[in-house]
Amino acid sequence: MITKEYIFGGIVQGMGFRPTALRLATELGITGTVCNTGGRVTLTATGEGAALTAFAKRLCRAFSIYQYEVNELPFQPFPGFTITHSRGARGLPFLPPDLATCPDCQRELLDPKNRRYRHPFITCIHCGPRYTVMEALPYDRERTVMGRFPLCPDCRAEYTTPADRRCHAQTIACPHCGPQLTMDIETAAQLLRQGEVVAVKGIGGYHLCASATNPPAVAKIRQIKHRGQKPFAVLFRNIEEVRQYCRVSQAEEKLLLSAARPIVLLESKRPLPTEITCGSDRVGAFLPCNPLQILLLEAISPLVATSANISGAPMCTDDTAVQQFSVPVLGHDRPILTPIDDSVLQVTEGNPAFMRRARGYVPLAVELPFAAKQTTLCLGGDLKATFGYHAGRYVFLSQPFGDLEHPDCLAAYQENIERFAALHGFTAEKVVADLHPGYTARRFYPPDMQVQHHIAHAAAVLAEHQLTEPALCFALDGTGYGTDGQIWGSEIFDFDGERFTHLGHLPPFTCSPGDSVATDAQLCLSCYLGTQPLVNRAKDAGVPLLQNSSMEGLATYYRMVWLARRIQTAPHEKSQQYCREYLDSIRTAPAGDVYQEAARLFLSGVAAYRLASAKGQMQMERGLPYWNDELALLPEMRPTARRNFHANLITCLISVYSKFRDQEALVRTADGYLAMLDAYFSAQFEGGRHEHRIEKMAIPCCTAGETAK
């Protein structure tokens, strides 16, 4: 018999680690103690060597363990194995996110014979709120909002029974001792059937809900939120109902049913009202993530469920704030300590990609290929503002908080920086911020280091995929403050493993000052085309406009997207007109311009490769394929124009800059989407037929090594 100490780090609090250790120890004949220590778990165990080895391996398999220590101790006998009182300790904590209702709890919720039948707050060690109810570490009931709901005798018996799955489950309760609703669920369902909008309290805040089959009710939500033409997410009862309206791949189904229960963008199959989709052929679908939603969806489904806030303002989390909407409220008395919206993902090439990383994923850490020498507070831009702490080899990211120009968003942002730091035990030794001197967060957290906006995006992608080798980086996200004091967009960088070198960007154009042009695509297009009366009057009046604002060629981009959509959907004659405009927009681009080359590659290369083999009409001009009878082929572009526009544009830009990187590697970088096109043009570029004179400019920015400091 020997005694060892194990210190486990990872997602070990709020996940049932201690009761699992208790059950395993009993099974393996091990005695000792287990307790939460700060953000980690410490076990002192006595038993046979083989049993202790099996004990540690099974715990590592059962939980997300990032690291653990083993220390030999003098032999110490114990009368049994017990869970002892938590104590504070140093160490990097990994907090659990909020988890969707597990199958066992959902089965009990709908079982009339179960004592928690229709209890809207049913949880166990495998599910329920975590991050949004956590007040401090170590994670024990008295340090969560559930501490204000004393356990009844029956719940106390479950809490202290090792074999029960609610043993040391900190959020458990029942109808006798748990939180209470402010409205009966059936009453709320009846209001929804009658076309009312109802505010429903969830895990991270309130949702404004309406029947998805009632267009006037959905329109009412849009009016309440002051929301423009942006689609709403739809909450479905179960995966079978999702399949009635959407096409669902295996990867998408896995996301929908995961413990995070995110919104997943799916291809539409059965039409939903345009008041929901705004004409989009995609649906943001998600499934109930908590018992209250499960019970409501049993009564009426599907529902539009969108965050209860005025667009740009933070999500409402309490009954007082939600009264501003003047709608019925289905709330409860369990507090929410931090606002957190639903996560949004889509599946691309079989892999999940975040559109919004929030509930179900925050505050999980992202591992980096290098360690920080100092705990660093990292600040982003003003819109959809997030923050992060870089500690050790991990970055701990927050959820988005909206537009920091809104005072309530700024207040929530600042409060949660402090809460995040307190929960994790972080003290910022360094602050890193965007290069833009006017960003709001910089006024409150003066930066020790500044990073150019698009370089930060490129570095984030490299970090996400743990890439340290040289790479060609395309940052096409939007505008950002450049190192020359101008507004940049659609930037291309060469990363040599340590530093970023600026290679070029899409052409600049004159735009109106302020942020409106970045949020209003029509205004941006009008600025580019010179057709906006307001802009023209401003010019005539001598109002100064920003010069040399690249804006990522946004107007041309939107114009081509608009035309591509019309090409796909318009009747034959109208389609030809749109195609002529499409071709003219390419032909009139400035000679030698990067966008012109990309557009030529997109139109001539993509369409020709897909159609010329069948028609036999492709010729060569200046080393680029083109059609000798373009309009005869254009109607056949409809299926590809809309579907492939974005991927083609990216691939064309890669081709333009291919001489800076190995061609084969670039094809892989672009997911091999147009491998034939890329391979064809590689010979042309290597032969020197198309030289792109790009002045290299070294960017003074943080390197991977400097970021780690």
Solvent accessible surface area in square Angstrom, and as a share of the most:
residue,aa,sasa,rsa
1,M,122,0.55
2,I,68,0.35
3,T,1,0.01
4,K,36,0.15
5,E,37,0.16
6,Y,7,0.02
7,I,27,0.13
8,F,1,0.00
9,G,1,0.01
10,G,0,0.00
11,I,11,0.06
12,V,2,0.01
13,Q,4,0.02
14,G,12,0.11
15,M,47,0.21
16,G,8,0.08
17,F,3,0.01
18,R,15,0.06
19,P,2,0.01
20,T,24,0.14
21,A,0,0.00
22,L,16,0.08
23,R,76,0.28
24,L,18,0.09
25,A,0,0.00
26,T,100,0.58
27,E,113,0.51
28,L,47,0.23
29,G,54,0.52
30,I,5,0.03
31,T,34,0.20
32,G,1,0.01
33,T,35,0.20
34,V,0,0.00
35,C,4,0.03
36,N,3,0.01
37,T,5,0.03
38,G,10,0.09
39,G,5,0.05
40,R,45,0.17
41,V,0,0.00
42,T,11,0.06
43,L,0,0.00
44,T,24,0.14
45,A,0,0.00
46,T,2,0.01
47,G,1,0.01
48,E,100,0.45
49,G,35,0.33
50,A,85,0.66
51,A,20,0.15
52,L,0,0.00
53,T,64,0.37
54,A,35,0.27
55,F,1,0.01
56,A,5,0.04
57,K,114,0.48
58,R,74,0.27
59,L,1,0.00
60,C,37,0.22
61,R,181,0.66
62,A,61,0.47
63,F,32,0.13
64,S,60,0.39
65,I,34,0.17
66,Y,81,0.31
67,Q,76,0.34
68,Y,87,0.33
69,E,78,0.35
70,V,68,0.39
71,N,55,0.28
72,E,126,0.57
73,L,64,0.32
74,P,116,0.73
75,F,117,0.49
76,Q,83,0.37
77,P,98,0.62
78,F,38,0.16
79,P,150,0.94
80,G,24,0.24
81,F,20,0.08
82,T,70,0.41
83,I,33,0.17
84,T,52,0.30
85,H,141,0.63
86,S,9,0.06
87,R,128,0.47
88,G,62,0.59
89,A,55,0.43
90,R,219,0.80
91,G,37,0.35
92,L,48,0.24
93,P,5,0.03
94,F,3,0.01
95,L,1,0.01
96,P,0,0.00
97,P,7,0.04
98,D,3,0.02
99,L,19,0.09
100,A,5,0.04
101,T,7,0.04
102,C,17,0.10
103,P,102,0.64
104,D,51,0.26
105,C,0,0.00
106,Q,60,0.27
107,R,150,0.55
108,E,30,0.14
109,L,0,0.00
110,L,67,0.33
111,D,52,0.27
112,P,98,0.62
113,K,193,0.82
114,N,40,0.21
115,R,90,0.33
116,R,4,0.02
117,Y,89,0.34
118,R,101,0.37
119,H,5,0.02
120,P,18,0.11
121,F,5,0.02
122,I,1,0.00
123,T,2,0.01
124,C,0,0.00
125,I,3,0.01
126,H,98,0.44
127,C,1,0.00
128,G,7,0.06
129,P,3,0.02
130,R,6,0.02
131,Y,1,0.01
132,T,0,0.00
133,V,3,0.01
134,M,0,0.00
135,E,79,0.35
136,A,38,0.29
137,L,34,0.17
138,P,10,0.07
139,Y,5,0.02
140,D,12,0.06
141,R,18,0.07
142,E,99,0.44
143,R,54,0.20
144,T,3,0.02
145,V,0,0.00
146,M,1,0.00
147,G,38,0.37
148,R,132,0.48
149,F,23,0.10
150,P,108,0.68
151,L,23,0.11
152,C,21,0.13
153,P,117,0.73
154,D,82,0.42
155,C,0,0.00
156,R,117,0.43
157,A,55,0.43
158,E,30,0.14
159,Y,21,0.08
160,T,78,0.45
161,T,59,0.34
162,P,57,0.36
163,A,86,0.67
164,D,40,0.21
165,R,53,0.19
166,R,9,0.03
167,C,2,0.01
168,H,42,0.19
169,A,4,0.03
170,Q,6,0.02
171,T,2,0.01
172,I,0,0.00
173,A,0,0.00
174,C,0,0.00
175,P,57,0.36
176,H,158,0.71
177,C,18,0.11
178,G,6,0.06
179,P,3,0.02
180,Q,98,0.44
181,L,50,0.25
182,T,85,0.49
183,M,39,0.18
184,D,88,0.46
185,I,10,0.05
186,E,86,0.39
187,T,67,0.39
188,A,0,0.00
189,A,0,0.00
190,Q,78,0.35
191,L,39,0.19
192,L,0,0.00
193,R,105,0.38
194,Q,115,0.51
195,G,14,0.14
196,E,64,0.29
197,V,1,0.00
198,V,0,0.00
199,A,0,0.00
200,V,4,0.02
201,K,10,0.04
202,G,3,0.03
203,I,10,0.05
204,G,3,0.03
205,G,0,0.00
206,Y,0,0.00
207,H,8,0.04
208,L,0,0.00
209,C,4,0.02
210,A,0,0.00
211,S,10,0.06
212,A,0,0.00
213,T,91,0.53
214,N,39,0.20
215,P,46,0.29
216,P,96,0.60
217,A,2,0.01
218,V,0,0.00
219,A,43,0.34
220,K,79,0.33
221,I,0,0.00
222,R,27,0.10
223,Q,137,0.61
224,I,32,0.16
225,K,4,0.02
226,H,134,0.60
227,R,45,0.16
228,G,49,0.47
229,Q,150,0.66
230,K,115,0.49
231,P,54,0.34
232,F,6,0.02
233,A,15,0.12
234,V,0,0.00
235,L,3,0.01
236,F,0,0.00
237,R,84,0.31
238,N,59,0.30
239,I,17,0.08
240,E,99,0.44
241,E,15,0.07
242,V,0,0.00
243,R,90,0.33
244,Q,97,0.43
245,Y,13,0.05
246,C,1,0.00
247,R,125,0.46
248,V,31,0.18
249,S,52,0.34
250,Q,163,0.73
251,A,34,0.26
252,E,18,0.08
253,E,48,0.21
254,K,156,0.66
255,L,20,0.10
256,L,0,0.00
257,L,81,0.40
258,S,34,0.22
259,A,55,0.42
260,A,9,0.07
261,R,31,0.11
262,P,0,0.00
263,I,11,0.06
264,V,0,0.00
265,L,39,0.19
266,L,0,0.00
267,E,82,0.37
268,S,28,0.18
269,K,100,0.42
270,R,114,0.42
271,P,120,0.76
272,L,16,0.08
273,P,30,0.19
274,T,95,0.55
275,E,59,0.27
276,I,1,0.01
277,T,12,0.07
278,C,39,0.23
279,G,65,0.62
280,S,43,0.28
281,D,61,0.32
282,R,84,0.31
283,V,4,0.02
284,G,9,0.08
285,A,0,0.00
286,F,1,0.01
287,L,5,0.03
288,P,10,0.06
289,C,6,0.04
290,N,7,0.04
291,P,11,0.07
292,L,5,0.02
293,Q,7,0.03
294,I,8,0.04
295,L,1,0.01
296,L,3,0.01
297,L,1,0.00
298,E,79,0.35
299,A,32,0.25
300,I,20,0.10
301,S,26,0.17
302,P,5,0.03
303,L,0,0.00
304,V,0,0.00
305,A,2,0.02
306,T,12,0.07
307,S,16,0.10
308,A,0,0.00
309,N,17,0.09
310,I,52,0.26
311,S,57,0.37
312,G,37,0.35
313,A,17,0.13
314,P,30,0.19
315,M,22,0.10
316,C,9,0.05
317,T,28,0.16
318,D,65,0.33
319,D,49,0.25
320,T,112,0.65
321,A,39,0.30
322,V,0,0.00
323,Q,104,0.46
324,Q,110,0.49
325,F,14,0.06
326,S,105,0.68
327,V,20,0.12
328,P,40,0.25
329,V,22,0.13
330,L,0,0.00
331,G,0,0.00
332,H,6,0.03
333,D,76,0.39
334,R,17,0.06
335,P,36,0.23
336,I,21,0.11
337,L,59,0.30
338,T,0,0.00
339,P,24,0.15
340,I,4,0.02
341,D,30,0.16
342,D,5,0.03
343,S,0,0.00
344,V,19,0.11
345,L,4,0.02
346,Q,48,0.21
347,V,26,0.15
348,T,63,0.36
349,E,113,0.51
350,G,50,0.48
351,N,95,0.49
352,P,80,0.50
353,A,39,0.30
354,F,87,0.36
355,M,110,0.49
356,R,75,0.27
357,R,45,0.16
358,A,0,0.00
359,R,7,0.03
360,G,6,0.06
361,Y,37,0.14
362,V,0,0.00
363,P,1,0.01
364,L,44,0.22
365,A,19,0.14
366,V,43,0.25
367,E,72,0.32
368,L,11,0.05
369,P,36,0.23
370,F,46,0.19
371,A,48,0.37
372,A,16,0.12
373,K,160,0.68
374,Q,69,0.31
375,T,26,0.15
376,T,3,0.01
377,L,4,0.02
378,C,41,0.25
379,L,14,0.07
380,G,29,0.28
381,G,21,0.20
382,D,20,0.10
383,L,98,0.49
384,K,151,0.64
385,A,1,0.01
386,T,48,0.28
387,F,4,0.02
388,G,2,0.02
389,Y,5,0.02
390,H,3,0.01
391,A,6,0.05
392,G,32,0.31
393,R,102,0.37
394,Y,26,0.10
395,V,23,0.13
396,F,0,0.00
397,L,57,0.28
398,S,5,0.03
399,Q,1,0.00
400,P,39,0.25
401,F,10,0.04
402,G,20,0.20
403,D,35,0.18
404,L,2,0.01
405,E,123,0.55
406,H,58,0.26
407,P,97,0.61
408,D,80,0.42
409,C,0,0.00
410,L,25,0.13
411,A,43,0.33
412,A,11,0.09
413,Y,1,0.00
414,Q,50,0.22
415,E,115,0.52
416,N,8,0.04
417,I,3,0.01
418,E,104,0.47
419,R,42,0.15
420,F,1,0.00
421,A,14,0.11
422,A,81,0.63
423,L,6,0.03
424,H,7,0.03
425,G,64,0.62
426,F,19,0.08
427,T,106,0.61
428,A,43,0.33
429,E,105,0.47
430,K,24,0.10
431,V,20,0.12
432,V,22,0.13
433,A,4,0.03
434,D,12,0.06
435,L,40,0.20
436,H,50,0.22
437,P,83,0.52
438,G,50,0.48
439,Y,36,0.14
440,T,7,0.04
441,A,2,0.02
442,R,45,0.17
443,R,160,0.58
444,F,85,0.36
445,Y,33,0.13
446,P,97,0.61
447,P,34,0.21
448,D,98,0.51
449,M,37,0.16
450,Q,79,0.35
451,V,14,0.08
452,Q,3,0.01
453,H,28,0.13
454,H,0,0.00
455,I,0,0.00
456,A,43,0.34
457,H,74,0.33
458,A,6,0.05
459,A,37,0.28
460,A,59,0.46
461,V,82,0.47
462,L,15,0.07
463,A,21,0.16
464,E,110,0.49
465,H,112,0.50
466,Q,85,0.38
467,L,68,0.34
468,T,76,0.44
469,E,98,0.44
470,P,74,0.47
471,A,22,0.17
472,L,15,0.08
473,C,11,0.07
474,F,45,0.19
475,A,5,0.04
476,L,49,0.24
477,D,72,0.37
478,G,13,0.12
479,T,38,0.22
480,G,4,0.04
481,Y,55,0.21
482,G,0,0.00
483,T,48,0.28
484,D,84,0.44
485,G,37,0.36
486,Q,72,0.32
487,I,40,0.20
488,W,5,0.02
489,G,0,0.00
490,S,2,0.01
491,E,0,0.00
492,I,0,0.00
493,F,0,0.00
494,D,19,0.10
495,F,6,0.03
496,D,83,0.43
497,G,18,0.17
498,E,118,0.53
499,R,97,0.35
500,F,7,0.03
501,T,33,0.19
502,H,14,0.06
503,L,1,0.00
504,G,15,0.14
505,H,55,0.25
506,L,5,0.02
507,P,29,0.18
508,P,63,0.40
509,F,22,0.09
510,T,39,0.23
511,C,1,0.01
512,S,16,0.10
513,P,64,0.40
514,G,55,0.53
515,D,93,0.48
516,S,57,0.37
517,V,4,0.03
518,A,52,0.40
519,T,95,0.55
520,D,62,0.32
521,A,37,0.29
522,Q,115,0.51
523,L,20,0.10
524,C,0,0.00
525,L,22,0.11
526,S,7,0.05
527,C,8,0.05
528,Y,78,0.30
529,L,84,0.42
530,G,34,0.33
531,T,86,0.50
532,Q,37,0.17
533,P,78,0.49
534,L,109,0.54
535,V,7,0.04
536,N,54,0.28
537,R,144,0.52
538,A,20,0.16
539,K,92,0.39
540,D,128,0.66
541,A,80,0.62
542,G,61,0.59
543,V,69,0.40
544,P,112,0.70
545,L,20,0.10
546,L,73,0.36
547,Q,108,0.48
548,N,95,0.48
549,S,1,0.01
550,S,0,0.00
551,M,4,0.02
552,E,21,0.09
553,G,1,0.01
554,L,21,0.10
555,A,0,0.00
556,T,17,0.10
557,Y,45,0.17
558,Y,82,0.31
559,R,69,0.25
560,M,3,0.01
561,V,15,0.09
562,W,89,0.31
563,L,1,0.00
564,A,3,0.02
565,R,128,0.47
566,R,75,0.28
567,I,1,0.00
568,Q,60,0.27
569,T,99,0.57
570,A,10,0.08
571,P,100,0.63
572,H,96,0.43
573,E,141,0.63
574,K,87,0.37
575,S,0,0.00
576,Q,40,0.18
577,Q,77,0.34
578,Y,25,0.10
579,C,1,0.01
580,R,114,0.42
581,E,49,0.22
582,Y,4,0.01
583,L,7,0.04
584,D,72,0.37
585,S,35,0.22
586,I,8,0.04
587,R,126,0.46
588,T,109,0.64
589,A,18,0.14
590,P,86,0.54
591,A,99,0.77
592,G,62,0.59
593,D,22,0.11
594,V,23,0.13
595,Y,13,0.05
596,Q,15,0.07
597,E,14,0.06
598,A,0,0.00
599,A,2,0.02
600,R,68,0.25
601,L,2,0.01
602,F,8,0.03
603,L,11,0.06
604,S,17,0.11
605,G,0,0.00
606,V,7,0.04
607,A,4,0.03
608,A,0,0.00
609,Y,59,0.22
610,R,99,0.36
611,L,20,0.10
612,A,9,0.07
613,S,107,0.69
614,A,89,0.69
615,K,92,0.39
616,G,67,0.65
617,Q,57,0.25
618,M,74,0.33
619,Q,84,0.37
620,M,94,0.42
621,E,96,0.43
622,R,141,0.52
623,G,3,0.03
624,L,10,0.05
625,P,1,0.00
626,Y,66,0.25
627,W,6,0.02
628,N,84,0.43
629,D,66,0.34
630,E,39,0.17
631,L,45,0.22
632,A,55,0.43
633,L,2,0.01
634,L,2,0.01
635,P,29,0.18
636,E,76,0.34
637,M,7,0.03
638,R,55,0.20
639,P,75,0.47
640,T,23,0.14
641,A,3,0.03
642,R,81,0.30
643,R,152,0.55
644,N,2,0.01
645,F,5,0.02
646,H,100,0.45
647,A,34,0.26
648,N,1,0.00
649,L,18,0.09
650,I,59,0.30
651,T,3,0.02
652,C,0,0.00
653,L,1,0.00
654,I,3,0.02
655,S,0,0.00
656,V,2,0.01
657,Y,0,0.00
658,S,7,0.04
659,K,120,0.51
660,F,42,0.17
661,R,66,0.24
662,D,91,0.47
663,Q,28,0.13
664,E,115,0.52
665,A,32,0.25
666,L,5,0.03
667,V,25,0.15
668,R,153,0.56
669,T,88,0.51
670,A,16,0.13
671,D,91,0.47
672,G,32,0.31
673,Y,78,0.30
674,L,17,0.09
675,A,44,0.34
676,M,135,0.60
677,L,3,0.02
678,D,2,0.01
679,A,62,0.48
680,Y,62,0.24
681,F,1,0.00
682,S,17,0.11
683,A,62,0.48
684,Q,29,0.13
685,F,29,0.12
686,E,139,0.62
687,G,61,0.59
688,G,38,0.37
689,R,163,0.59
690,H,19,0.08
691,E,129,0.58
692,H,18,0.08
693,R,228,0.83
694,I,38,0.19
695,E,159,0.71
696,K,120,0.51
697,M,75,0.34
698,A,79,0.61
699,I,1,0.00
700,P,105,0.66
701,C,13,0.08
702,C,12,0.07
703,T,18,0.11
704,A,31,0.24
705,G,48,0.46
706,E,54,0.24
707,T,49,0.28
708,A,8,0.06
709,K,87,0.37
